[in-house]
Amino acid sequence: MDAAESQELAATQQLAVTQELERLRRELRALSLVNRQLHAQLEGGVVRLSGAATSAARGALSVRRTAEGGAWLEHLHLHGGGAPMLVRTPTQGVYVVEGHMRRPVRSGLLFAALTRVLDPPKDMTDRDVERWSLGPPVEVLEAGTGAAFLVVGGRRLPLRGLPLPYLVSTNDMLLFPEGQELNVAAPRPAPPKRSSRARDVIAKDGVVRGGAKLARKAARRVSTTSTPPKTSSPKTSSPPS
């Protein structure tokens, strides 16, 4: 082998080494990106896949908030159970109370679903609900198989018809401009009670004028309920002549 061939072989080997190093750098950057995104997800943050994310990263990000959800389940397994009940407060939202815990229900969708399997919510003051210690929130959980579920009263309640997010890249997301926010966190407010409507009328029209208006409404309501419905009297036929 002459000198020219030796130099050409060395150059080829150097090029192969350079290409391999570049490939390893790209893989390292991709793994670092996935690691940061997984760390943010496990800490409970919102995860978004960047445009450079690969299909392997997309599959790795299918695990959602594993650490936080696992801690909730361990706590519920040790301290949960008992007959659950829904509780509604004036300013602190709604809770599921089970055992010695009050568990916040932040989603209006979940609150509506729970009203179908539990008794109607009980109204309590903010002070009364603090008799129970704060427990894990009522959130949607998902395992490797099966439907998404809630854990309430020591039982796993499968969820049907609940839309779950599909992860997309940031570039795909930015193809569409942002519109109006849809807030499904707050449960539907209860209709105002009669006493609340009376206070609103007095605050708006004053004691004298508002009181007279309320009295007229009450009189109309009493007269409507006390007046018996009119019945048509049977026609009497005259005897034939």
Secondary structure as GFF3:
##gff-version 3
##sequence-region A 1 241
A	DSSP	alpha_helix	3	42	.	.	.	ID=ss1
A	DSSP	alpha_helix	55	60	.	.	.	ID=ss2
A	DSSP	alpha_helix	66	79	.	.	.	ID=ss3
A	DSSP	beta_strand	85	88	.	.	.	ID=ss4
A	DSSP	beta_strand	94	98	.	.	.	ID=ss5
A	DSSP	beta_strand	101	105	.	.	.	ID=ss6
A	DSSP	alpha_helix	108	114	.	.	.	ID=ss7
A	DSSP	beta_strand	122	123	.	.	.	ID=ss8
A	DSSP	alpha_helix	126	129	.	.	.	ID=ss9
A	DSSP	beta_strand	133	134	.	.	.	ID=ss10
A	DSSP	beta_strand	149	152	.	.	.	ID=ss11
A	DSSP	beta_strand	155	158	.	.	.	ID=ss12
A	DSSP	alpha_helix	170	173	.	.	.	ID=ss13
A	DSSP	alpha_helix	194	205	.	.	.	ID=ss14
A	DSSP	alpha_helix	207	226	.	.	.	ID=ss15
###
